[in-house]
Amino acid sequence: MSTSYSITDLPYKIAVLCYLYDEDDQLLMLHRAKDPNKGKYSPIGGKLEVTRGESPHACAVREIQEESGVVVSPQEIRLSGMLAEKAYYKDNTNTHWLLFLFEVTRAIRHEEIQAMEFEEGTLEWVPVAEVENIDIPDTDKKIIWNLVKQHRGGFFAVDIDCSNDPFTWEVNEEWTATDV
């Protein structure tokens, strides 16, 4: 027996975050003009088109091209993290995020970026050492960015519970590039 459902009724929002670095170890960040996280910085990314059966890898390739104009092949990205954020918005405890983090495995040349401004916000190159000093979301500042730095070239999986104050987290799986 099959059950019909609306994708908007699912408890999880499924999305990707994409980490693009240049040869000078700068990270391409989006200064967001829209929610979620309006006014803050985040890596480029977006929601999976789940009604079309889009995979996380296909979504990452699509979002990288849509938001930066950079064309990457599926072989030029790698899954670097997976996180579940329970109750990310404090005023809506039924909204949860399942995020797949990807890193591009080659340096991005600045001239590959089609436009630095678009409807989602403004793209900026930020030195990796400065990312924690810019206005990034609290979960990024306290958890995600540190894990991304520690596991660059590796992988991590983390559960974050934002319904707690302060939020709590547990790393479920991790390995670094030196572990392989």
C-alpha positions in Angstrom: 0.0 0.0 0.0 1.5 3.3 -1.0 1.0 6.5 0.9 0.9 9.8 -0.9 2.6 12.8 0.8 3.6 16.3 0.0 7.3 16.9 0.1 6.6 20.1 2.1 5.1 18.0 4.9 8.3 16.1 5.5 10.0 16.9 8.8 13.4 17.4 7.2 14.6 20.0 4.8 17.4 18.3 2.8 20.2 20.5 1.4 23.8 20.7 0.5 26.6 23.1 1.5 29.5 23.4 -0.9 33.1 24.4 0.1 35.1 26.0 -2.8 38.7 27.0 -2.1 41.1 29.0 -4.2 44.8 28.4 -4.6 45.5 31.0 -1.8 43.4 29.0 0.7 40.4 31.3 0.7 36.9 30.0 0.9 34.1 31.2 -1.3 31.3 32.5 1.1 27.9 33.8 0.4 26.8 36.9 2.4 23.1 36.0 2.5 20.4 38.4 1.4 17.6 35.9 2.2 16.6 33.5 4.9 17.6 31.1 6.2 20.4 33.0 8.0 19.8 36.4 6.2 22.7 38.8 6.8 25.1 36.0 7.8 27.8 34.2 5.8 27.6 30.6 4.6 29.1 28.4 2.0 27.1 28.3 -1.2 24.4 25.6 -1.4 20.7 24.9 -1.5 17.9 22.4 -1.2 17.7 19.1 -3.1 15.0 19.0 -5.7 13.6 15.8 -4.1 10.5 15.7 -6.2 12.7 15.0 -9.2 14.8 12.4 -7.3 17.9 14.6 -7.3 20.8 13.1 -5.5 23.0 15.1 -3.1 25.9 15.0 -5.5 23.8 16.2 -8.4 22.4 19.0 -6.2 25.9 20.1 -5.2 27.0 20.3 -8.9 23.8 22.2 -9.8 24.1 24.6 -6.8 27.8 25.4 -7.5 26.9 26.3 -11.0 23.8 28.2 -10.2 25.3 30.3 -7.4 28.8 30.8 -8.7 28.8 29.9 -12.4 31.6 27.5 -11.7 31.2 24.2 -13.7 32.5 21.2 -11.8 32.0 17.5 -12.7 30.8 15.0 -10.2 34.3 13.7 -10.0 35.6 17.1 -8.8 33.5 17.1 -5.6 33.6 14.8 -2.6 31.3 14.3 0.3 33.1 15.7 3.3 30.4 15.8 5.9 26.8 15.0 6.9 24.9 16.7 9.6 21.4 16.6 11.0 20.2 19.8 12.7 17.2 19.1 14.9 14.9 22.1 15.4 17.2 24.6 13.8 14.7 27.5 14.1 13.8 27.9 17.7 10.3 29.2 16.8 9.5 26.1 14.7 10.7 22.9 16.4 9.2 20.8 13.6 11.7 22.0 11.0 14.9 20.0 10.9 17.8 20.1 8.4 19.7 17.2 6.8 22.7 18.7 5.2 25.3 17.1 3.0 28.6 18.9 2.8 30.8 18.8 -0.3 34.2 20.1 -1.0 35.5 20.8 -4.5 38.7 18.8 -4.9 40.5 21.4 -7.1 41.4 25.0 -6.6 38.8 27.4 -8.0 40.2 30.3 -10.2 38.6 33.6 -9.4 37.8 34.2 -13.1 35.6 31.1 -13.0 33.1 33.0 -10.9 30.4 34.4 -13.2 29.1 37.1 -10.9 29.8 38.1 -7.3 26.3 39.4 -6.7 23.0 37.7 -7.4 19.5 37.4 -5.8 20.7 35.2 -2.9 23.4 37.7 -1.8 27.1 38.6 -2.4 29.9 36.1 -2.9 33.2 36.9 -1.1 36.5 35.2 -0.9 37.4 34.8 2.8 40.8 33.5 4.1 40.3 30.2 5.8 41.9 31.6 9.0 39.3 34.4 9.1 36.1 32.4 8.5 35.4 32.1 12.3 35.8 35.9 12.7 33.0 36.8 10.3 29.2 36.6 11.0 28.4 33.0 10.5 25.5 31.1 12.1 26.0 30.0 15.7 26.0 26.3 14.8 28.7 27.0 12.2 30.8 29.1 14.6 30.6 26.6 17.5 30.5 23.3 15.7 30.4 23.0 11.9 33.3 25.2 10.8 35.7 23.6 13.3 34.7 20.1 12.0 35.1 21.3 8.3 38.6 22.6 9.1 39.7 19.5 11.0 38.3 17.1 8.4 39.3 18.8 5.2 40.1 15.9 2.8 38.3 13.5 5.3 34.8 13.1 6.5 32.6 13.7 9.6 28.9 13.1 10.5 27.4 15.1 13.3 24.0 15.4 15.0 23.1 18.8 16.4 20.1 19.4 18.6 19.1 23.0 18.5 16.0 22.4 20.7 18.3 22.5 23.7 19.6 25.8 25.1 22.5 25.8 24.6 22.4 23.4 21.7 24.1 20.1 22.0 25.9 17.9 19.4 27.5 14.5 18.9 30.0 13.5 16.3 29.0 10.1 15.1 31.7 9.3 12.6 34.9 11.0 11.6 38.2 10.4 9.8 40.8 12.8 8.5 42.9 12.7 5.3 45.8 11.4 7.4 43.7 8.4 8.5 43.6 6.9 5.0 
